[in-house]
Amino acid sequence: MSALVIGSLLLFGGLIAFVVRAASGSPAQRATLGSAGLVAILLGAAAFIIASAVYVSSDQTGMVVRTLGADLPAGHIVAVAGEKGPQAKVLGPGWHFGYWPWSYEVEKVGTIMVPNGQIGVVTALDGQVLPAGTVFAPAWKSADDMLDATKFLAGGTGFRGPQLSVLTPGNYRLNPRLFRVEMKPVTLLAAGEVAVVKANAGETYTGNDKITVNGVDIVPPGYRGIWHKPLLPGAYNLHPDAFQVIKVKTTQRVYTYQRVDRTSQGSNDHRGNNQQSADYSISVRSKDGFTFPVDVRLSLSVAAENAPYLVALLGDPDRVVKDTQEDEDLEILEARLVLPTARAALRNVAETLGALEYVASRSRVETMTAKLVESEFRPYNLTFLGAFIGAIGLDSTEAGQKLLLTQTDKEVASNQRATYQQQQQAEVARQQFIRSREEADQQKQLVDAEFAVKTSVERAKAQVESAKGEAEQIRITAEARKQSYDLLASAIGKEGVTLLESLRFVKEGQIRITPDVLVQGAAGGESGMNDALAATILRQQMVPKPAAAK
């Protein structure tokens, strides 16, 4: 405003200088006044221009409000065609001229920053009225086009109300009189869970493959209804009001129903509740009228592709609600499906079995219970992993204790009878063993005797054969000697043979060399010598031999 006053004064002074110049008669005075007036006018014009200038820094946005002009159309709050009021166009960083103080007001506001991990939800305060049946304005191709107020309003494509397009992390320059921005967290999905999207905006799907479950349409992504393809773990920039995100756990779920005994002050039960003791077991009634609790554990999971179907049936299956029957907080899936199914299955099985049969047939009870539970889970597209029976509390009541006592006595008697029978069988087996051992000893002696007889017979046969062999050897030797003697006798005569044999005996030591008889005779008398030798041999043969030592 001060620049405007100064500029007005300078312009007025310049005009006065030109008027005075026209009335002055001196050329030099007219030249001086003319120069002064021109300078004053130029300075006044410059002051006026400076008065209309607006400077916007890099982190600001200039919002223009026009104070003079036609009134805005009814129902609108932002001017597009120069009407009086907030203008659609905003001023960016730098100098801007022509915004005279008597006609414009420029308000400088900061830029909008969307931090990481959040999105900007935009609401338009002006624009066309939303079509009937819609809650959110159609999405724009880009956020920059949406935030251009002139395009938004002048083209007739912008609708007032919530905008389906959101602002991702970054800095934005927008008209605060047209747009209001609210920060919302991005949709984060951790490992082990998926997100089922229930779209409240978009076109209505008319394809033949649409599935309607529980009055809700399961449609392809981008249409209004439950999207048949869930979102996998990651981060998503979804409008939190236009797209309702329902998280569903895909990890294994285990539901345990049993009695939690008191262990310590303030201990947690199987659901994490801080209390000393609780009984979550399921009570059943057997075919023969006994009532007793049963501990059971059910294991199941939800496949990612089946999550939309489960959401259509139960809404938000993992949302915790207050169960009036149990008087505790339970997940919707457990309160409406798992727990009622477990109760019904266990009780239906118990109605077909006696109490003792139920206790003794745990594996059979598990199999029957699993089949019933699986058939109940099948319409919900749940993946059933198994049912596991824990403790069966038949002894928790007096009647059950008596029943178990009679069964125990019966088993004891049966075991004793079986023991006696086993002892009797053992004694019989021992007697048979002794008899068999004695028979084996006698059999061994008999075998030894038979073997001795056979040995003797064989030994006798061997001796006979040996004697035969010796006799044959003697005969052959004698024949050989006879033939040898005959051949020798034919060569040297019988006396020569006799002499050779005698000398052999002498060499072998069988005949003494020192003679007991000295034989003398004429030289060349063979007959006398032979007679002497023969006498000597005969004398030695007649000497008695000593008896052999015994």
C-alpha positions as CSV (number, residue, x, y, z in Angstrom):
1,M,0.0,0.0,0.0
2,S,2.9,2.4,0.7
3,A,4.2,1.9,-2.8
4,L,0.8,2.7,-4.2
5,V,0.6,6.0,-2.2
6,I,4.1,6.9,-3.2
7,G,3.4,6.1,-6.8
8,S,0.2,8.2,-6.7
9,L,2.1,11.2,-5.2
10,L,4.8,10.9,-7.9
11,L,2.2,10.8,-10.7
12,F,0.4,13.7,-9.3
13,G,3.7,15.7,-8.9
14,G,4.7,14.9,-12.5
15,L,1.4,16.1,-13.8
16,I,1.8,19.3,-11.8
17,A,5.3,19.7,-13.2
18,F,3.9,19.5,-16.7
19,V,1.2,22.0,-16.0
20,V,3.7,24.5,-14.5
21,R,6.0,23.9,-17.5
22,A,3.2,24.9,-19.9
23,A,2.7,28.2,-18.0
24,S,6.4,29.0,-17.7
25,G,7.9,31.5,-20.3
26,S,11.6,30.6,-19.9
27,P,12.9,27.7,-22.1
28,A,15.3,26.5,-19.5
29,Q,12.7,26.4,-16.8
30,R,10.3,24.5,-19.2
31,A,13.1,22.0,-19.9
32,T,13.8,21.5,-16.2
33,L,10.1,21.1,-15.3
34,G,9.5,18.7,-18.2
35,S,12.4,16.5,-17.1
36,A,11.3,16.5,-13.5
37,G,7.7,15.7,-14.5
38,L,8.7,12.9,-16.7
39,V,10.9,11.4,-14.0
40,A,8.1,11.7,-11.5
41,I,5.6,10.0,-13.8
42,L,8.0,7.2,-14.6
43,L,8.7,6.7,-10.9
44,G,5.0,6.8,-10.1
45,A,4.3,4.2,-12.8
46,A,7.1,2.0,-11.4
47,A,5.7,2.5,-7.9
48,F,2.2,1.4,-9.2
49,I,3.7,-1.7,-10.9
50,I,5.6,-2.6,-7.7
51,A,2.4,-2.1,-5.7
52,S,0.7,-4.8,-7.9
53,A,3.6,-7.3,-7.6
54,V,3.5,-10.5,-5.5
55,Y,6.4,-12.7,-4.7
56,V,5.9,-16.4,-3.8
57,S,8.8,-18.4,-2.4
58,S,9.6,-22.0,-3.5
59,D,7.8,-23.6,-0.6
60,Q,4.6,-21.5,-0.8
61,T,1.5,-21.2,-2.9
62,G,-0.2,-17.9,-3.7
63,M,-4.0,-18.1,-3.3
64,V,-5.7,-15.2,-5.1
65,V,-9.0,-13.6,-3.9
66,R,-10.7,-11.1,-6.1
67,T,-12.5,-8.3,-4.3
68,L,-14.1,-6.7,-7.4
69,G,-16.1,-8.4,-10.1
70,A,-19.4,-10.3,-10.7
71,D,-20.8,-12.6,-8.1
72,L,-20.1,-16.3,-8.3
73,P,-22.8,-18.6,-9.6
74,A,-25.0,-20.2,-7.0
75,G,-23.6,-23.3,-5.4
76,H,-20.0,-22.4,-6.2
77,I,-17.2,-21.1,-4.0
78,V,-14.3,-20.8,-6.4
79,A,-14.2,-18.5,-9.4
80,V,-13.0,-19.6,-12.8
81,A,-14.0,-16.7,-15.1
82,G,-12.8,-13.8,-13.0
83,E,-15.8,-13.6,-10.6
84,K,-15.5,-12.1,-7.2
85,G,-14.1,-14.5,-4.6
86,P,-11.4,-17.1,-4.4
87,Q,-9.8,-17.7,-7.8
88,A,-9.2,-21.2,-9.2
89,K,-5.7,-20.4,-10.4
90,V,-3.0,-20.3,-7.8
91,L,0.4,-18.5,-8.0
92,G,3.6,-20.5,-8.1
93,P,7.1,-19.5,-7.0
94,G,8.5,-16.2,-8.3
95,W,7.2,-12.6,-9.0
96,H,3.7,-12.0,-10.2
97,F,2.4,-8.6,-11.4
98,G,-1.0,-7.0,-11.9
99,Y,-2.6,-7.9,-8.7
100,W,-3.7,-4.4,-7.6
101,P,-4.3,-4.1,-3.9
102,W,-7.8,-2.5,-4.5
103,S,-8.9,-5.5,-6.6
104,Y,-7.0,-8.6,-5.3
105,E,-5.8,-10.1,-2.1
106,V,-3.1,-12.7,-2.3
107,E,-2.8,-15.2,0.6
108,K,0.4,-17.2,0.8
109,V,0.1,-20.7,2.1
110,G,2.6,-23.6,2.4
111,T,2.7,-26.5,0.0
112,I,1.2,-29.8,1.1
113,M,3.7,-32.5,1.9
114,V,2.6,-36.2,2.0
115,P,5.2,-38.1,4.1
116,N,6.4,-41.6,3.4
117,G,4.1,-44.4,4.6
118,Q,1.0,-42.2,4.1
119,I,-1.3,-41.1,1.4
120,G,-3.3,-37.9,0.9
121,V,-7.1,-38.3,0.7
122,V,-8.5,-35.4,-1.3
123,T,-12.0,-33.9,-0.9
124,A,-13.1,-31.3,-3.5
125,L,-15.2,-28.4,-2.1
126,D,-16.5,-27.3,-5.5
127,G,-17.3,-28.8,-8.8
128,Q,-20.1,-30.8,-10.5
129,V,-22.6,-32.7,-8.4
130,L,-21.8,-36.4,-8.2
131,P,-23.9,-38.7,-10.3
132,A,-26.8,-40.5,-8.6
133,G,-25.7,-43.7,-6.9
134,T,-22.1,-42.7,-6.6
135,V,-20.2,-41.7,-3.4
136,F,-16.7,-41.0,-4.9
137,A,-15.7,-38.9,-7.9
138,P,-14.1,-40.9,-10.7
139,A,-10.4,-41.4,-10.7
140,W,-8.1,-39.1,-12.6
141,K,-5.2,-40.2,-14.8
142,S,-2.8,-38.2,-12.6
143,A,-2.9,-36.3,-9.4
144,D,-1.4,-33.2,-11.1
145,D,-4.4,-33.0,-13.5
146,M,-6.8,-33.3,-10.6
147,L,-5.0,-30.5,-8.6
148,D,-5.1,-28.1,-11.5
149,A,-8.1,-26.1,-10.3
150,T,-8.8,-24.6,-13.8
151,K,-9.0,-28.0,-15.4
152,F,-11.0,-29.3,-12.5
153,L,-13.7,-26.6,-12.7
154,A,-13.6,-25.1,-16.2
155,G,-13.8,-28.4,-18.0
156,G,-16.8,-29.7,-16.1
157,T,-14.9,-32.9,-15.3
158,G,-14.4,-32.3,-11.6
159,F,-16.9,-33.4,-9.1
160,R,-17.3,-32.1,-5.6
161,G,-16.9,-34.5,-2.7
162,P,-14.4,-37.3,-2.0
163,Q,-12.0,-38.0,-4.8
164,L,-11.1,-41.6,-5.7
165,S,-7.5,-40.5,-6.7
166,V,-5.1,-40.1,-3.8
167,L,-1.8,-38.3,-3.3
168,T,1.2,-40.4,-3.0
169,P,4.2,-39.3,-0.9
170,G,5.6,-35.9,-2.1
171,N,5.0,-32.1,-2.1
172,Y,1.9,-30.7,-3.8
173,R,0.8,-27.1,-4.6
174,L,-2.9,-26.8,-4.6
175,N,-5.7,-24.4,-4.0
176,P,-6.8,-24.8,-0.3
177,R,-10.1,-23.1,-1.1
178,L,-11.0,-25.9,-3.5
179,F,-9.2,-29.0,-2.0
180,R,-9.0,-30.4,1.5
181,V,-6.3,-33.1,2.1
182,E,-6.3,-35.6,5.0
183,M,-3.4,-37.9,5.7
184,K,-4.1,-41.6,5.9
185,P,-1.7,-44.5,6.3
186,V,-0.9,-46.7,3.3
187,T,-2.3,-50.3,3.3
188,L,0.5,-52.6,4.5
189,L,0.2,-56.4,4.2
190,A,2.6,-58.5,6.2
191,A,3.7,-62.0,5.3
192,G,1.1,-64.7,6.2
193,E,-1.9,-62.5,5.3
194,V,-3.7,-61.3,2.3
195,A,-6.2,-58.4,1.8
196,V,-9.6,-58.9,0.4
197,V,-10.8,-55.6,-1.2
198,K,-14.4,-54.6,-1.0
199,A,-14.8,-51.7,-3.4
200,N,-17.4,-49.1,-2.7
201,A,-16.6,-47.2,-5.9
202,G,-16.3,-48.1,-9.5
203,E,-18.6,-49.4,-12.2
204,T,-21.1,-52.2,-11.7
205,Y,-19.8,-55.5,-13.2
206,T,-22.3,-57.1,-15.6
207,G,-20.2,-60.1,-16.8
208,N,-21.5,-63.6,-16.8
209,D,-18.8,-64.9,-14.5
210,K,-20.0,-62.8,-11.6
211,I,-20.6,-64.7,-8.4
212,T,-23.1,-63.6,-5.8
213,V,-22.5,-65.0,-2.3
214,N,-24.6,-64.0,0.7
215,G,-26.0,-61.0,-1.3
216,V,-22.5,-59.7,-2.2
217,D,-21.0,-59.7,-5.7
218,I,-17.5,-61.2,-6.2
219,V,-16.2,-59.4,-9.2
220,P,-12.9,-58.7,-11.1
221,P,-10.6,-55.9,-9.7
222,G,-11.7,-52.4,-10.6
223,Y,-15.4,-52.9,-10.2
224,R,-17.8,-52.4,-7.4
225,G,-18.0,-55.3,-5.0
226,I,-15.6,-57.9,-3.5
227,W,-12.6,-58.4,-5.8
228,H,-12.1,-62.1,-6.5
229,K,-8.3,-61.6,-6.5
230,P,-6.9,-60.7,-3.1
231,L,-3.9,-58.4,-2.5
232,L,-0.7,-60.2,-1.6
233,P,1.8,-59.0,1.0
234,G,3.2,-55.5,0.2
235,A,2.2,-51.8,0.3
236,Y,-0.8,-50.3,-1.5
237,N,-2.0,-46.7,-2.0
238,L,-5.7,-47.4,-1.7
239,H,-8.4,-44.9,-0.7
240,P,-9.3,-46.2,2.8
241,D,-13.0,-45.2,2.4
242,A,-13.5,-46.2,-1.2
243,F,-11.8,-49.5,-0.8
244,Q,-12.4,-51.4,2.4
245,V,-9.5,-53.7,3.0
246,I,-10.2,-56.8,5.0
247,K,-7.1,-58.7,6.1
248,V,-7.3,-62.5,6.3
249,K,-4.6,-64.7,7.8
250,T,-3.3,-67.4,5.6
251,T,-1.1,-69.1,8.1
252,Q,-2.2,-72.3,10.0
253,R,-4.9,-71.7,12.6
254,V,-5.1,-73.8,15.7
255,Y,-8.1,-73.7,18.0
256,T,-7.7,-75.5,21.3
257,Y,-10.5,-76.3,23.6
258,Q,-9.4,-77.7,26.9
259,R,-9.2,-77.1,30.6
260,V,-6.5,-74.7,31.7
261,D,-5.4,-75.6,35.2
262,R,-4.1,-73.0,37.6
263,T,-0.3,-72.8,37.4
264,S,0.7,-69.4,38.8
265,Q,-0.9,-66.1,39.7
266,G,-1.8,-64.2,36.6
267,S,-1.0,-67.0,34.1
268,N,-2.4,-66.8,30.6
269,D,-5.0,-69.2,29.2
270,H,-4.8,-70.7,25.7
271,R,-6.2,-67.5,24.1
272,G,-3.8,-65.2,25.9
273,N,-6.3,-64.0,28.5
274,N,-4.8,-63.2,31.9
275,Q,-6.6,-65.4,34.4
276,Q,-5.8,-68.2,36.8
277,S,-7.8,-71.1,35.4
278,A,-10.6,-71.7,32.9
279,D,-12.4,-74.7,31.4
280,Y,-12.7,-74.5,27.6
281,S,-13.2,-78.2,27.1
282,I,-16.4,-79.4,25.3
283,S,-18.9,-81.4,27.3
284,V,-20.4,-84.5,25.6
285,R,-23.0,-87.2,26.5
286,S,-22.4,-90.8,25.6
287,K,-24.9,-93.3,24.3
288,D,-25.2,-94.9,27.8
289,G,-25.9,-91.6,29.5
290,F,-22.6,-90.5,30.9
291,T,-21.6,-86.8,30.6
292,F,-17.9,-85.8,30.6
293,P,-15.6,-83.1,29.1
294,V,-13.3,-83.7,26.1
295,D,-10.2,-81.7,25.1
296,V,-9.9,-81.2,21.4
297,R,-7.7,-79.2,19.0
298,L,-8.7,-78.2,15.5
299,S,-6.2,-77.2,12.8
300,L,-7.2,-75.4,9.6
301,S,-6.0,-72.7,7.2
302,V,-7.5,-70.3,4.6
303,A,-6.0,-70.4,1.1
304,A,-5.4,-66.9,-0.5
305,E,-7.6,-67.6,-3.4
306,N,-10.5,-68.7,-1.1
307,A,-10.3,-65.6,1.2
308,P,-12.8,-63.5,-0.9
309,Y,-15.4,-66.2,-0.7
310,L,-14.9,-66.5,3.1
311,V,-15.2,-62.7,3.5
312,A,-18.4,-62.7,1.5
313,L,-19.8,-65.3,3.9
314,L,-18.6,-63.9,7.3
315,G,-17.6,-60.3,6.6
316,D,-14.3,-59.8,8.5
317,P,-13.4,-63.4,9.7
318,D,-10.5,-62.2,11.9
319,R,-12.3,-59.3,13.6
320,V,-12.7,-59.9,17.3
321,V,-16.2,-59.6,18.7
322,K,-17.8,-60.2,22.1
323,D,-19.4,-63.6,22.1
324,T,-22.5,-63.5,24.3
325,Q,-22.7,-67.3,24.7
326,E,-19.0,-67.7,25.7
327,D,-18.9,-64.3,27.4
328,E,-15.5,-63.6,26.0
329,D,-13.8,-62.0,22.9
330,L,-13.5,-64.3,19.9
331,E,-12.7,-64.0,16.3
332,I,-15.8,-64.1,14.1
333,L,-14.6,-67.2,12.3
334,E,-14.2,-69.0,15.6
335,A,-17.4,-67.7,17.2
336,R,-19.6,-68.4,14.2
337,L,-18.1,-71.5,12.7
338,V,-15.2,-73.2,14.4
339,L,-16.5,-73.5,18.0
340,P,-20.1,-74.5,17.0
341,T,-18.8,-77.1,14.6
342,A,-16.4,-78.6,17.1
343,R,-19.2,-78.9,19.7
344,A,-21.6,-80.5,17.2
345,A,-19.1,-83.0,15.9
346,L,-17.9,-84.2,19.3
347,R,-21.4,-84.6,20.6
348,N,-22.7,-86.4,17.5
349,V,-19.8,-88.9,17.8
350,A,-20.4,-89.4,21.5
351,E,-24.1,-90.2,20.9
352,T,-23.0,-93.3,18.9
353,L,-20.6,-94.7,21.5
354,G,-20.7,-95.9,25.1
355,A,-18.6,-94.0,27.6
356,L,-15.9,-96.7,28.0
357,E,-15.9,-97.3,24.2
358,Y,-15.4,-93.6,23.7
359,V,-12.4,-93.6,26.0
360,A,-10.9,-96.7,24.5
361,S,-11.4,-95.6,20.9
362,R,-9.5,-92.3,20.8
363,S,-8.2,-92.8,17.2
364,R,-11.7,-93.8,16.0
365,V,-13.2,-90.7,17.7
366,E,-10.6,-88.5,16.0
367,T,-11.4,-90.0,12.6
368,M,-15.2,-89.6,13.0
369,T,-14.8,-86.1,14.4
370,A,-12.5,-85.0,11.6
371,K,-15.0,-86.2,8.9
372,L,-17.8,-84.3,10.5
373,V,-15.8,-81.1,10.9
374,E,-14.4,-81.3,7.4
375,S,-17.9,-81.7,5.9
376,E,-19.0,-78.5,7.8
377,F,-16.0,-76.5,6.7
378,R,-16.3,-77.5,3.0
379,P,-19.0,-74.9,2.1
380,Y,-16.7,-72.1,3.5
381,N,-13.7,-73.2,1.3
382,L,-11.6,-73.8,4.4
383,T,-8.6,-76.1,4.3
384,F,-9.1,-78.5,7.1
385,L,-5.8,-80.0,8.5
386,G,-7.1,-82.3,11.3
387,A,-8.9,-82.8,14.6
388,F,-6.9,-84.1,17.6
389,I,-8.6,-85.4,20.7
390,G,-6.8,-84.7,24.0
391,A,-7.8,-85.7,27.5
392,I,-11.2,-87.4,28.0
393,G,-12.5,-86.4,31.4
394,L,-14.7,-89.4,32.2
395,D,-13.3,-89.4,35.7
396,S,-14.5,-85.8,36.3
397,T,-17.8,-87.0,37.7
398,E,-18.7,-89.5,40.4
399,A,-20.6,-91.8,38.0
400,G,-17.7,-91.8,35.6
401,Q,-15.3,-92.7,38.4
402,K,-17.4,-95.7,39.4
403,L,-17.6,-96.8,35.8
404,L,-13.9,-96.6,35.4
405,L,-13.4,-98.4,38.8
406,T,-15.5,-101.4,37.7
407,Q,-13.6,-101.5,34.4
408,T,-10.4,-101.4,36.3
409,D,-11.4,-104.3,38.5
410,K,-12.5,-106.2,35.4
411,E,-9.2,-105.5,33.8
412,V,-7.3,-106.6,36.9
413,A,-9.2,-109.9,37.1
414,S,-8.6,-110.5,33.4
415,N,-4.9,-109.7,33.7
416,Q,-4.6,-112.1,36.7
417,R,-6.4,-114.9,34.8
418,A,-4.1,-114.2,31.9
419,T,-1.1,-114.3,34.2
420,Y,-2.1,-117.7,35.7
421,Q,-2.6,-119.1,32.2
422,Q,0.8,-117.9,31.2
423,Q,2.4,-119.4,34.3
424,Q,0.7,-122.7,33.6
425,Q,1.8,-122.6,30.0
426,A,5.3,-121.8,31.2
427,E,5.3,-124.8,33.6
428,V,4.1,-127.2,30.8
429,A,6.8,-125.7,28.6
430,R,9.4,-126.3,31.3
431,Q,8.4,-130.0,31.7
432,Q,8.5,-130.5,28.0
433,F,11.9,-128.9,27.9
434,I,13.3,-131.3,30.6
435,R,11.8,-134.3,28.9
436,S,13.2,-133.2,25.6
437,R,16.6,-132.6,27.2
438,E,16.7,-136.1,28.7
439,E,15.6,-137.7,25.5
440,A,18.3,-135.7,23.8
441,D,20.9,-137.1,26.2
442,Q,19.7,-140.7,25.7
443,Q,19.6,-140.2,22.0
444,K,23.2,-138.9,22.2
445,Q,24.3,-142.1,24.1
446,L,22.5,-144.3,21.6
447,V,24.2,-142.5,18.7
448,D,27.6,-142.8,20.4
449,A,27.0,-146.6,20.9
450,E,25.9,-147.0,17.3
451,F,28.9,-145.1,16.2
452,A,31.2,-147.2,18.3
453,V,29.8,-150.4,16.8
454,K,30.2,-149.1,13.3
455,T,33.7,-148.0,14.1
456,S,34.6,-151.5,15.4
457,V,33.2,-153.1,12.4
458,E,35.1,-150.8,10.1
459,R,38.3,-151.2,12.1
460,A,38.0,-155.0,11.8
461,K,37.4,-154.7,8.2
462,A,40.4,-152.5,7.9
463,Q,42.6,-155.0,9.8
464,V,41.4,-157.9,7.6
465,E,42.2,-155.8,4.6
466,S,45.5,-154.8,6.1
467,A,46.4,-158.5,6.8
468,K,45.4,-159.4,3.3
469,G,47.6,-156.7,2.0
470,E,50.6,-157.8,4.1
471,A,50.1,-161.5,3.0
472,E,49.9,-160.4,-0.6
473,Q,53.0,-158.3,-0.1
474,I,54.8,-161.3,1.5
475,R,53.8,-163.6,-1.3
476,I,54.9,-161.1,-4.0
477,T,58.1,-160.5,-2.1
478,A,58.7,-164.2,-1.8
479,E,58.0,-164.8,-5.4
480,A,60.3,-161.9,-6.3
481,R,63.1,-163.3,-4.1
482,K,62.5,-166.9,-5.4
483,Q,62.9,-165.6,-9.0
484,S,65.9,-163.6,-7.9
485,Y,67.5,-166.6,-6.2
486,D,66.7,-168.8,-9.2
487,L,68.3,-166.4,-11.5
488,L,71.3,-166.0,-9.2
489,A,71.6,-169.7,-8.6
490,S,71.6,-170.3,-12.3
491,A,74.4,-167.8,-12.6
492,I,76.7,-168.6,-9.6
493,G,75.3,-171.8,-8.3
494,K,73.4,-172.6,-5.1
495,E,76.5,-172.4,-3.0
496,G,77.4,-169.0,-4.2
497,V,73.9,-167.7,-3.4
498,T,74.2,-169.2,0.1
499,L,77.5,-167.5,0.5
500,L,76.2,-164.1,-0.6
501,E,73.2,-164.3,1.8
502,S,75.5,-165.3,4.7
503,L,77.7,-162.3,4.0
504,R,74.6,-160.0,4.0
505,F,73.6,-161.4,7.4
506,V,77.1,-160.7,8.7
507,K,76.9,-157.1,7.4
508,E,73.5,-156.5,9.0
509,G,74.8,-157.9,12.3
510,Q,72.7,-160.9,12.4
511,I,75.7,-163.3,12.4
512,R,78.6,-163.1,14.7
513,I,81.9,-162.6,12.9
514,T,84.2,-164.3,15.6
515,P,83.7,-168.0,14.9
516,D,83.1,-170.5,17.6
517,V,84.5,-173.3,15.4
518,L,87.7,-173.1,13.6
519,V,87.6,-174.9,10.4
520,Q,90.7,-176.1,8.7
521,G,90.9,-178.0,5.7
522,A,92.8,-178.5,2.5
523,A,93.1,-175.5,0.2
524,G,90.3,-175.2,-2.2
525,G,88.0,-177.3,-0.2
526,E,84.7,-175.5,-0.5
527,S,82.7,-178.3,1.0
528,G,84.5,-178.1,4.4
529,M,84.0,-174.3,4.6
530,N,80.4,-174.5,3.8
531,D,79.8,-177.1,6.3
532,A,81.4,-175.0,9.0
533,L,79.4,-172.0,8.2
534,A,76.2,-173.9,8.1
535,A,77.0,-175.3,11.6
536,T,77.6,-171.9,12.9
537,I,74.3,-170.6,11.6
538,L,72.4,-173.5,13.0
539,R,74.0,-173.0,16.4
540,Q,73.0,-169.3,16.5
541,Q,69.4,-170.2,15.5
542,M,69.2,-172.6,18.4
543,V,70.1,-169.9,21.0
544,P,66.9,-168.9,22.8
545,K,65.8,-165.2,22.4
546,P,65.0,-163.1,25.5
547,A,61.3,-162.5,26.2
548,A,59.8,-159.2,25.1
549,A,59.1,-156.7,27.8
550,K,55.4,-156.4,28.6
